[in-house]
Amino acid sequence: MRRISAIFIAVCMVLIACSIGAVLYLGLKVEARDSVIAALAALLIMALYTNVSGRLADRNDLGDQIADLSRGTGDLARQMAEMSRRVAVMEGRVDGTVDRVRGTIDPIATEIGELGCLVLQLAETVASHGTVLQEQGALPAPPTPTPPAPPPAAAGAPAVSESGATSARHFRGLSREEIVALIDKAADAHRIDLYLQPVVTLPQRKVRYYEALSRLRTEDGDIVPAGEFIDIAESAGLMPRIDNLLLFRCVQVTRRLQLKNRDIGVFCNVCGLTLSDPVYFRHFLDFMDANRALSGALILEFTQKAYRTFGTIEHESLAALAERGFRFSMDHVADLRMEPKELADRWFRFLKVPAALLLNPAFAAKSDIHQGDLADLLARSGIDLIAERVETESMVVDLLDFDVRFGQGFLFSPPRPVRPESLQGTPVATQAAGELVAAGTG
């Protein structure tokens, strides 16, 4: 439509210009050349006027449109702000409801956990008394008691079996060679089981991490805790195979946990010898490189005793793992003679200290750091303090006075075995684990 109007206006301007020229030539007897010049000048003036007026009209229309758009944008911004306010109010109501429900459930779960621990201790006491009486001939041999069911796992834990585990003292009376052979046979038969113990936030007691622990399962089905065989296995050179199996299972469990909650992490214990063996560590590094997607959730853990023996090779190995995004933790802390900034520079982001050590007043005089200042000092270096072996509610109250944000111990949950079906890996992952184990045994 605008094009037709423009054509019509152009035709009219030409007709007017021609009319002016004709009037000058015929009516006023002006020469033909001057009449033509006057007609062209009139046509040019009319064209310029039409162009300028059209541009002014377009500019006014554009200004009106921009003003309308600005008003619409302002209305949309106000509506978005109102919507955000309503969403924030709804989130606050939901969070308040969740906190109230959690505050109701957590004390019940804690009481159930304490009851389970008491029942377990009672069963152990009765069993030990029965053994003493049997040895004295006062009682006939009793049937094997069924261990009590462990307390329920904290929310977010992977599927675990319901069978409890007590410490089996099968190494008593055995020579060192026999113990080494027993551990070696268990490692070959993949009877080094994976257990998980939660690390919870304080005081909310929300599960934030899990620590992966190893347990040796004998042919009779008895469970031997790591403290009874790790030192012997390390001195006999069996730890690479045990570490390999534990690491591969930790990767599987971490992947399953990440599918449910990406905020959950797993501490995986690693022997210090792993870092100094050039052949094995090359395969170890390749395996970790293939799983660097889990670097934010899988934390490699070393003991304080092992860390203090690290030399140049071990620190270079730590640096290679840190370049791939993995973080480290230190546990089995026996004293607080340490430099937090040095640990932070080595990519240590967690420090696990026994609760009894933190709460022992006599220990402060022998330490470079006062227990009450430890959490803040570590936090300034980017290290989180975790109180482990928390056994009583009074410990929790005292730890809160020291600003400890994380706790681990039987008060919250004992270590619980992971179900075998939770450790089924893909063929590619299984092949990678096989190469890793082969490197450790080679």
ZAMARGU-4260 file (C-alpha; in steps of 0.2 Angstrom, whole numbers, plus 5000, padded with zeros to 4 digits):
<rodrens>
0) 5000/5000/5000 | 5014/5012/5004 | 5022/5008/4987 | 5006/5013/4978 | 5005/5029/4988
5) 5023/5034/4984 | 5020/5030/4965 | 5004/5041/4966 | 5013/5055/4974 | 5028/5055/4962
10) 5016/5055/4947 | 5007/5070/4955 | 5023/5079/4958 | 5028/5076/4939 | 5011/5083/4933
15) 5013/5098/4944 | 5030/5102/4938 | 5025/5100/4920 | 5010/5111/4923 | 5021/5125/4930
20) 5033/5124/4915 | 5018/5124/4903 | 5010/5140/4912 | 5027/5149/4911 | 5030/5145/4893
25) 5012/5147/4886 | 5004/5159/4898 | 5019/5170/4903 | 5029/5169/4886 | 5045/5163/4896
30) 5058/5155/4885 | 5056/5136/4884 | 5074/5133/4892 | 5069/5143/4907 | 5052/5135/4908
35) 5060/5118/4909 | 5073/5123/4922 | 5059/5131/4933 | 5049/5115/4931 | 5064/5104/4936
40) 5067/5115/4951 | 5049/5114/4957 | 5050/5095/4955 | 5066/5094/4965 | 5059/5105/4979
45) 5043/5094/4980 | 5054/5078/4980 | 5065/5085/4995 | 5050/5091/5004 | 5041/5074/5002
50) 5057/5065/5008 | 5060/5075/5023 | 5042/5074/5029 | 5042/5056/5027 | 5058/5054/5037
55) 5051/5064/5051 | 5035/5054/5051 | 5045/5038/5052 | 5056/5045/5066 | 5040/5049/5076
60) 5033/5031/5073 | 5049/5023/5078 | 5050/5034/5094 | 5032/5028/5098 | 5037/5010/5095
65) 5052/5011/5106 | 5042/5019/5120 | 5029/5006/5119 | 5043/4992/5119 | 5051/5001/5135
70) 5034/5001/5144 | 5032/4982/5139 | 5049/4978/5145 | 5046/4987/5162 | 5030/4978/5164
75) 5039/4961/5161 | 5053/4965/5173 | 5040/4969/5187 | 5031/4953/5183 | 5047/4943/5184
80) 5052/4951/5200 | 5035/4947/5207 | 5036/4929/5201 | 5054/4928/5209 | 5047/4934/5225
85) 5033/4921/5225 | 5046/4907/5221 | 5057/4913/5235 | 5043/4912/5247 | 5038/4895/5242
90) 5056/4889/5243 | 5057/4896/5261 | 5041/4887/5265 | 5047/4870/5258 | 5064/4872/5266
95) 5055/4875/5283 | 5044/4860/5281 | 5059/4849/5276 | 5069/4856/5292 | 5054/4852/5303
100) 5053/4834/5296 | 5071/4831/5297 | 5072/4838/5315 | 5058/4826/5320 | 5066/4811/5311
105) 5084/4813/5315 | 5083/4811/5334 | 5073/4795/5331 | 5086/4788/5319 | 5100/4793/5332
110) 5091/4783/5345 | 5088/4768/5334 | 5107/4769/5330 | 5112/4769/5348 | 5100/4755/5352
115) 5107/4745/5338 | 5125/4748/5345 | 5120/4743/5362 | 5111/4727/5356 | 5127/4723/5346
120) 5138/4726/5361 | 5127/4716/5372 | 5128/4701/5360 | 5147/4702/5359 | 5147/4702/5378
125) 5135/4687/5380 | 5145/4678/5367 | 5162/4681/5376 | 5155/4676/5392 | 5148/4660/5384
130) 5165/4656/5377 | 5173/4658/5394 | 5160/4647/5402 | 5162/4634/5388 | 5181/4634/5390
135) 5179/4631/5409 | 5167/4617/5405 | 5152/4625/5413 | 5141/4626/5397 | 5139/4615/5382
140) 5144/4622/5365 | 5131/4634/5361 | 5124/4637/5343 | 5131/4651/5333 | 5121/4667/5337
145) 5114/4677/5323 | 5121/4695/5324 | 5108/4708/5326 | 5102/4719/5312 | 5112/4735/5310
150) 5104/4752/5312 | 5096/4759/5297 | 5108/4768/5285 | 5107/4787/5283 | 5098/4794/5269
155) 5107/4794/5252 | 5117/4778/5256 | 5119/4765/5242 | 5111/4748/5244 | 5119/4738/5258
160) 5117/4721/5265 | 5108/4718/5281 | 5121/4706/5289 | 5131/4714/5303 | 5150/4711/5306
165) 5160/4708/5322 | 5179/4707/5323 | 5185/4689/5320 | 5201/4685/5329 | 5207/4672/5317
170) 5225/4677/5317 | 5228/4672/5335 | 5240/4657/5336 | 5245/4659/5317 | 5262/4662/5312
175) 5266/4678/5301 | 5268/4667/5285 | 5251/4659/5288 | 5243/4676/5291 | 5251/4682/5274
180) 5245/4666/5265 | 5227/4669/5272 | 5227/4687/5266 | 5234/4683/5250 | 5221/4669/5247
185) 5207/4681/5252 | 5214/4694/5240 | 5214/4682/5225 | 5197/4676/5229 | 5191/4694/5230
190) 5185/4692/5248 | 5191/4710/5253 | 5174/4718/5255 | 5170/4736/5254 | 5161/4744/5269
195) 5155/4762/5270 | 5153/4774/5285 | 5145/4790/5283 | 5152/4807/5287 | 5139/4819/5292
200) 5137/4838/5295 | 5136/4845/5312 | 5124/4848/5320 | 5111/4844/5306 | 5118/4826/5304
205) 5115/4826/5285 | 5126/4813/5276 | 5139/4823/5266 | 5152/4810/5262 | 5156/4791/5265
210) 5172/4783/5269 | 5176/4767/5261 | 5184/4754/5272 | 5190/4737/5269 | 5186/4721/5278
215) 5193/4703/5275 | 5180/4690/5274 | 5187/4672/5279 | 5181/4656/5270 | 5170/4653/5286
220) 5161/4670/5283 | 5169/4679/5298 | 5174/4697/5296 | 5192/4704/5300 | 5193/4723/5301
225) 5207/4732/5292 | 5217/4736/5308 | 5221/4717/5310 | 5228/4714/5293 | 5233/4730/5284
230) 5250/4732/5292 | 5254/4714/5289 | 5248/4715/5271 | 5258/4731/5268 | 5274/4724/5275
235) 5272/4708/5264 | 5269/4719/5248 | 5250/4714/5246 | 5243/4731/5248 | 5244/4735/5229
240) 5231/4722/5225 | 5220/4727/5240 | 5221/4745/5235 | 5217/4741/5217 | 5201/4731/5222
245) 5196/4745/5234 | 5199/4759/5222 | 5189/4751/5208 | 5175/4747/5219 | 5175/4765/5226
250) 5174/4771/5208 | 5159/4760/5205 | 5150/4766/5222 | 5154/4784/5218 | 5146/4783/5201
255) 5130/4776/5209 | 5130/4789/5222 | 5132/4803/5209 | 5117/4797/5200 | 5107/4800/5216
260) 5115/4815/5224 | 5130/4825/5216 | 5134/4833/5233 | 5140/4816/5240 | 5158/4811/5240
265) 5168/4796/5245 | 5185/4795/5254 | 5195/4780/5247 | 5211/4775/5257 | 5227/4773/5248
270) 5243/4765/5254 | 5258/4777/5253 | 5268/4763/5243 | 5256/4766/5229 | 5264/4783/5225
275) 5282/4777/5225 | 5280/4761/5213 | 5284/4768/5196 | 5276/4753/5186 | 5260/4752/5196
280) 5258/4771/5198 | 5258/4773/5179 | 5243/4761/5178 | 5235/4769/5193 | 5237/4786/5185
285) 5229/4780/5169 | 5215/4773/5178 | 5212/4789/5188 | 5214/4799/5172 | 5200/4789/5164
290) 5189/4793/5179 | 5193/4811/5181 | 5175/4815/5179 | 5174/4809/5197 | 5188/4820/5203
295) 5175/4831/5213 | 5168/4817/5222 | 5182/4804/5225 | 5194/4810/5238 | 5210/4800/5240
300) 5215/4797/5259 | 5232/4794/5266 | 5237/4792/5284 | 5248/4805/5294 | 5261/4792/5297
305) 5262/4788/5278 | 5262/4807/5273 | 5277/4810/5284 | 5287/4797/5275 | 5284/4805/5258
310) 5299/4810/5248 | 5301/4818/5231 | 5293/4804/5221 | 5278/4803/5232 | 5275/4822/5231
315) 5277/4822/5212 | 5264/4808/5211 | 5252/4818/5222 | 5255/4833/5210 | 5251/4822/5195
320) 5234/4817/5203 | 5231/4835/5208 | 5233/4840/5190 | 5219/4829/5186 | 5208/4837/5199
325) 5208/4825/5213 | 5209/4831/5231 | 5217/4822/5246 | 5213/4819/5264 | 5223/4814/5279
330) 5217/4803/5293 | 5224/4793/5308 | 5231/4810/5315 | 5241/4807/5330 | 5247/4824/5334
335) 5244/4842/5328 | 5261/4846/5323 | 5258/4852/5305 | 5257/4867/5294 | 5240/4869/5286
340) 5246/4880/5272 | 5259/4866/5267 | 5245/4853/5266 | 5234/4865/5256 | 5248/4867/5244
345) 5249/4848/5242 | 5230/4849/5238 | 5224/4841/5255 | 5207/4848/5258 | 5202/4837/5272
350) 5209/4833/5289 | 5202/4819/5300 | 5206/4820/5319 | 5199/4808/5332 | 5186/4817/5343
355) 5195/4811/5359 | 5211/4820/5353 | 5202/4836/5350 | 5193/4835/5366 | 5208/4831/5377
360) 5214/4846/5387 | 5230/4838/5391 | 5235/4836/5373 | 5234/4855/5369 | 5250/4858/5379
365) 5259/4846/5367 | 5253/4853/5351 | 5258/4867/5340 | 5239/4872/5337 | 5226/4874/5350
370) 5211/4862/5347 | 5199/4877/5348 | 5208/4886/5334 | 5211/4871/5323 | 5195/4872/5313
375) 5197/4891/5309 | 5215/4889/5305 | 5212/4875/5293 | 5197/4884/5285 | 5208/4899/5281
380) 5219/4887/5271 | 5204/4879/5262 | 5204/4863/5273 | 5189/4855/5281 | 5191/4847/5299
385) 5182/4831/5302 | 5180/4823/5319 | 5181/4804/5318 | 5177/4791/5330 | 5163/4801/5338
390) 5155/4789/5350 | 5143/4799/5362 | 5131/4814/5361 | 5142/4824/5374 | 5156/4823/5361
395) 5145/4831/5348 | 5141/4845/5360 | 5159/4849/5364 | 5164/4848/5346 | 5151/4861/5341
400) 5160/4873/5353 | 5176/4870/5343 | 5166/4874/5326 | 5169/4857/5319 | 5157/4855/5304
405) 5159/4837/5301 | 5158/4821/5311 | 5161/4802/5308 | 5159/4788/5320 | 5148/4774/5327
410) 5136/4787/5335 | 5130/4791/5318 | 5132/4774/5310 | 5144/4759/5310 | 5152/4754/5294
415) 5140/4744/5283 | 5144/4732/5269 | 5139/4737/5251 | 5129/4724/5242 | 5138/4714/5228
420) 5125/4720/5215 | 5130/4738/5219 | 5147/4734/5213 | 5143/4727/5196 | 5154/4736/5183
425) 5153/4738/5164 | 5165/4727/5153 | 5176/4741/5150 | 5177/4746/5168 | 5180/4728/5173
430) 5194/4727/5160 | 5202/4743/5167 | 5202/4736/5184 | 5210/4719/5178 | 5224/4729/5170
435) 5226/4739/5187 | 5226/4723/5197 | 5239/4715/5185 | 5250/4730/5187 | 5249/4728/5206
440) 5254/4710/5206 | 5267/4711/5193
</rodrens>
